[in-house]
């Protein structure tokens, strides 16, 4: 079962890399604005938009059309051979 909020422009919604980059950029701008003591309403605007941006980013990543071939059991700890499961 596939769920789609809109049939228009689905190509843009499936671009999860854009969502991750945009939200990361917004976070960097937010932190920079706090350090530079800029207008407080602008900082609050980014602060209030933050949770919605994160939810949008998570949604974009979860519905991304990425095919995963490996399973958790197959890969376990790739970077730590001492923690790999012995069969």
Phi and psi in degrees as a GROMACS rama.xvg file:
@    title "Ramachandran Plot"
@    xaxis  label "Phi"
@    yaxis  label "Psi"
@TYPE xy
-112.309  134.561  UNK-2
-112.721  130.745  UNK-3
-135.088  131.865  UNK-4
-75.6293  -27.7096  UNK-5
-148.924  145.866  UNK-6
-90.7498  -12.7401  UNK-7
-90.4537  142.771  UNK-8
56.201  39.2554  UNK-9
-70.963  -19.8076  UNK-10
-63.9859  -39.1983  UNK-11
-68.2287  -38.5749  UNK-12
-69.6479  -24.3142  UNK-13
-87.4189  0.105029  UNK-14
-86.9199  83.8087  UNK-15
-71.0357  -24.3532  UNK-16
-65.9674  -36.5497  UNK-17
-64.0539  -43.4877  UNK-18
-61.8757  -44.3739  UNK-19
-64.9922  -43.2714  UNK-20
-65.5053  -41.1124  UNK-21
-65.1155  -45.5675  UNK-22
-68.3882  -38.5631  UNK-23
-63.1529  -43.1955  UNK-24
-62.3  -40.6228  UNK-25
-63.3427  -38.2958  UNK-26
-65.8843  -42.0392  UNK-27
-64.7903  -41.8823  UNK-28
-64.2341  -41.334  UNK-29
-59.1677  -48.9524  UNK-30
-65.5959  -39.0609  UNK-31
-65.1449  -42.6966  UNK-32
-63.0318  -35.6333  UNK-33
-64.2869  -44.2368  UNK-34
-68.7656  -29.2284  UNK-35
-88.0505  -0.213013  UNK-36
53.1632  49.6927  UNK-37
-82.2129  -175.378  UNK-38
-53.5153  126.913  UNK-39
-60.8755  -37.2896  UNK-40
-61.5763  -33.926  UNK-41
-67.5042  -40.7547  UNK-42
-63.654  -43.4077  UNK-43
-64.4194  -36.2435  UNK-44
-61.7559  -46.8618  UNK-45
-65.9898  -36.9227  UNK-46
-62.9907  -42.7674  UNK-47
-72.9463  -29.391  UNK-48
-78.9925  -19.3785  UNK-49
-52.868  -52.2678  UNK-50
-60.7992  -37.6753  UNK-51
-68.2446  -37.3155  UNK-52
-65.0211  -41.0946  UNK-53
-66.4593  -41.5908  UNK-54
-62.7949  -41.9486  UNK-55
-62.3896  -41.1817  UNK-56
-65.1258  -45.6813  UNK-57
-62.5398  -43.2207  UNK-58
-60.3716  -44.3104  UNK-59
-61.849  -40.5324  UNK-60
-70.2197  -41.1803  UNK-61
-69.1951  -32.0874  UNK-62
-97.5368  8.01074  UNK-63
-63.5661  139.724  UNK-64
-80.6106  63.8735  UNK-65
-108.439  128.766  UNK-66
-95.1732  122.811  UNK-67
-104.404  123.788  UNK-68
-90.7395  -31.8746  UNK-69
-86.7  152.072  UNK-70
-105.65  166.229  UNK-71
-61.5104  -39.2629  UNK-72
-64.9724  -36.7311  UNK-73
-70.6422  -37.4235  UNK-74
-96.3315  -34.4504  UNK-75
35.7444  -111.509  UNK-76
-107.537  103.582  UNK-77
-73.2167  -35.7316  UNK-78
-89.5391  -5.21406  UNK-79
-128.785  90.8612  UNK-80
-60.1574  -27.0638  UNK-81
-71.1759  -16.7596  UNK-82
-102.551  0.668893  UNK-83
-68.4573  149.322  UNK-84
-76.0458  135.864  UNK-85
-95.2105  130.922  UNK-86
